[in-house]
Amino acid sequence: MATASPASDFAPVASQSAAPARTRDPRLDFYRGIAMFIILIAHIPNDPWAKWIPARFGFSDATEIFVFCSGMASAIAFGGAFMRKGWLMGTARVSFRIWQVYWAHICLFFFVAMTMAALNQSGLFEKNYISSLNLQHFFNDPAPQIVGLFTLTYVPNYFDILPMYLVVLAMMPLFMGLHRIGFWAVALASVTIWLIAQYDYLDLPAEPWSDRQWFFNPFGWQLLFFTGFAFMRGWIPAPPVSKTLIWAASLFLIFSMPFGSWKVFTWINAAAPDLADEIRKVWPVTKEFRNKTDFGLFRYLHFLSLAYLGWVVAGEHGHRLITTGQGAAAKVWQLLLSVITKVGQQSLAVFVFSMAAARLIGVGLDLSGRDVASVFVANMIGFAMIIGVAYLAAWFKSHPWKTKK
């Protein structure tokens, strides 16, 4: 493939402005909305419902959904800017999003740290909530930790997804530039960076007092992000609906269940102890391949299998996610789809809010106990809150204070 001239790298490309990814795919927002509900459950401390989230039944979890769908959404929101306005303006557009996500990360940290400190200061709880998030280093010696927080060299656990997202976003101008050479250059760069990350050569420091690295290594996770990006940009063709692929994906999901989930393993141990012993022998072999920090190969294959089945179930262009019926059941389904989709559309606002709300919901469960009724009410309150935030964010983004022409 011919290489574009240097001048064309920085100029708008009108001929490519009609590339795919101009309209929002209903499947994107629906599945990202599902991920937001799962992420809330996963982050509520000691939530019994977390025993039943997808992470307990395979290698991948809601993080993969979030990252993959973010790549797809970025192809729509930012990829088009590169094609219509050129590389420099596209980079400026991405930089503005990085700026927004960066401050969302900083504000989230300080809000959660403040609430944990307020709970400790109240004297109403025996539990040390600051230590529960391992934030005692921050409060004991705040000066260097604040510097580390703003330079992303101090990334406490629980606050590690947005920094990963920041770095991946920052790689987008590089990959859009490489695409001027050809898609093969993008794929080669992404896979090479991912492979290097598997050998811990691209680890980033997470705290100054230890050798702990970022829990989510962006140089590993970028592979999934740019896979979603490439699909939505049309760089990778959509896979065919094939019985062979459906069976292959289904079987991979089924056979990976014992290795990705303690719950399924518990069932196997009870039903077939000998089989459980054999699985234990193989378990260490799968450790690196299902590594979450560097995004191991099995996580990638597991998610692609799950995503393929979700793509097939949604139907062509997501037509099964668009209801046209008039009956009561159709209206309920339509309402449910609308709510989930709205949550997916406002994923950044919902995610940041849910991370803060999850800790407070956990405090409520500490007070009420974690019986079935209390857990149900707590999760329903959490769901209602993130739904409310999604609709509120959408309302603000509509600029209702402006006079419409």
Secondary structure, 3 states (H helix, E strand, C coil): CCCCCHHHHHCCCHHHCCCCCCCCCHHHHHHHHHHHHHHHHHHCCCCHHHHHCHHHHCCCCHHHHHHHHHHHHHHHHHHHHHHHHCHHHHHHHHHHHHHHHHHHHHHHHHHHHHHHHHHHHHCCCCCCHHHHCCCHHHHHCHHHHHHHHHHCCCCCCCCCHHHHHHHHHHCHHHHHHHCCCCHHHHHHHHHHHHHHHHCCCCCCECCCCCCCECCCCHHHHHHHHHHHHHHHHCCCCCCCCCHHHHHHHHHHHHHHHHHHCHHHHHHHHHHCHHHHHHHHHHHHHHCHHHCCCCCCHHHHHHHHHHHHHHHHHHCHHHHHHCCCCCCHHHHHHHHHHHHHHHHHHCHHHHHHHHHHHHHHHHHHHHHHCCCHHHHHHHHHHHHHHHHHHHHHHHHHHCCCCCCCC
